[in-house]
Amino acid sequence: MRIRRSTATVTVVALALVVTGCSSGASAGGGESGSTQIEYWSFTGIDAKAKVAEFEEANPEFDVKLTEVGSSAETAQAVTAAIASGKVPDLVLIQDDDLAKLTANPGNFIDLNTLGAEDIEGDYFDWTWSAATSVDGAQLGVPTDTGGLAYAYRTDLFAAAGLPTDPAEVAALWPTWDDFLAVAEDYTDKTGKPFIDSAANSVFRATVNQVTEQYYDDKGELVYDTNPQVEEAYDLAIDAASSGVSAKLGAFSEGWSAGIADGAFAVMVAPSWMLGVIKSNDPEGAGNWAVTTVPGVGGNWGGSHLLIPKGAKNPEAAWEFIKANQSPEAQLQLFLDHGNFPAAIEAVDSPELVDATDPFFSDVATGAVLGQSVAALKPFPIGPETGAIGGEFSNAITRVDVEGADPATSWDDALSSIKLAIGG
Amino acid sequence: MTTLADTPIQQKSPTVKSRRRRLRWERTSPYFYIAPFFVIFAIFGLFPLLYNFVISLYDWNPIGEQKFIGIDNFTRLFADPRFWNATVNTLGIFLLSTVPQLILALGLAHLLNHARLKAANFFRMSMLVPYITSVAATTIVFAQLFDRDYGMLNWLLSLVGVDPIAWVDGRYTSWLVVSTMVGWRWFGYNTLLYLAALQAIPRDMYEAAEVDGAGSWAQFRYLTIPSLRPVIIFTIITSTIGGLQVFTEPLLLNPAAPLTCGASRQCQTLVLFLYEQGFGQYEFGYGAAIGVVLFVIIVLIAGINFLISTRIRGGRS
């Protein structure tokens, strides 16, 4: 069934490509070998080569010249340099942390609506689609994947503390953030050990995205200092930071990595890609871990978009590559092959994803848990300083959490740091 | 006889011509030999340096607007507490890393020079290992040593009853971590420079000093130090330039907030601040202004160091 469906899709796409491929080849003056070249810049470590080879095999009229630039940040830097110099590739993969900085100047990228992006808009979750929509309404990117957001927790430590271990029962412990904090304090009281890795990572990262409006309003005006939703998200994290339930370990620090295996904390935030991080830090931990939903409604950490820079030689060809590789079927296949969590609704809802279980995480259907988190998220406006503002709030929480700064003055400090960071 | 007299006369004019040509070539050719360095330096060193001054006068987004704003970047910079924080951090880390490092290097070079060591070459060469180890690898190892919960240092301290210290989270302790890494990387290199200079001092000078009744401290003070003066000046200036540009160590030390080296910018150096503004925020103009100020600071401190170190006793220049 699946094979037949994807074969049919490939055939349709291939046919479409033959038609458009010829026309774009002609308009570009024709490549040397009669094939249209697509210069594609991607990250290392995400196996872009295999996807490119697959695409070229199915579409011999295209010649994809793949450059694996480096890490996602290095790729964004290289793209910046390319735009500044005026010699750009046809297609670039940009991680969402770097996206707003680049799309703040929408003139640097092609509005994909001019290539037919509206037709596929409905395939993807609205919040990740709109993350690549510029203030003037241009669609600058197509989402390739998301992170989702779940809690990974230690079943052995939960059992020892008298807590349930079944994901559904654990989720029932914390429908709201207040419930979650109560469970956390209870755990710490009983065991004398911290419950979460850090307040910035395991609370704020979730709460601050469970909003309908964040640092910008829908007119693109900054509202980070007046928006009650931001303050509420911040206060929840401060509560967690000052109640003694945090292990005060910064994400990816040495102590944090060792603490995963060591049981230094019982719960940590887990987007899809973090599941692999947990496995590699705690190779002996199979069966001691499970995954469940976060309190509130949904979450996300991570994801990327494909963009076509203005000045690309073969934008139509690049668009065909996007359509073929980011269809719901293709994103589902990528999840099944490599675990990249899809941004396409149909892929997240597919039985193959919903039923996928992971023995390391006590045979929990991880795909279903993460799928719930991305389906529940609401879109909110994102601006060029979203990353910088979030970083300053996160730093302010860490100061309370790790350095014992005063929670009362911390909010004011956060606001003045943000004013400095975004240039007043 | 006639042939002998004839030959020089016949050959005279071409010889003079070719000798003159050779002389001219000998005078100009050195410029061609050194040209490759200076051409490449002009393209990759001098031009970016000068262009940096230009960019510092602009509100410069690499992929957006570029607007001339005069000295606004500098007035903003001098009013920016983050800049002063980074300046104090940089100077603190510089002093903590450079001073002990050079003293240690001098002492160690003295030992390696004098003591009758077996396998002296092995010890001398192993001084270079920290220098050729990648900074990223060094940082990872030191971050492990200084880790709060699992670090070896806190474990050793716990043996004498000291509570675990969150090295990276505190301001001065994080300076210490960065300084240790910087010192570790450079002290072997400086030791070798000192050692090379020590070996150039003739042995008989020490013998003569001994005959004159100078003890080993007096020898060190009045013979070794003055002889090392040029090398000491050289190492002080290179350490000043390097020590004020510390970047990779603080960048990699705190993965949760890499560009600020922690939530309170506790170990953010000037170059890391420059990087945060330029490449994190895309404020190239502001970043370039930080670069200009850093340039001035380095020139000033290197100048002061030069003045002080030329006064090292025994300088006869």
Interface residues (C-beta under 8 A of the other chain):
Chain A: Q77 T80 A81 I83 A84 K101 L102 A104 N105 N108 S198 A200 N201 K248 L249 G250 A251 F252 S253 E254 G255 A258 G259 D262 A264 A388 G391 S394 N395 A396 T398 R399 V402 E403 L420 A421 G423
Chain B: N61 P62 I63 G64 E65 R76 D80 P81 R82 I140 A143 Q144 D147 R148 D149 Y150 G151 A166 V168 D169 G170 N254 P255 A256 A257 T260 A263 S264 F279 G280 Q281 Y282 E283 Y286
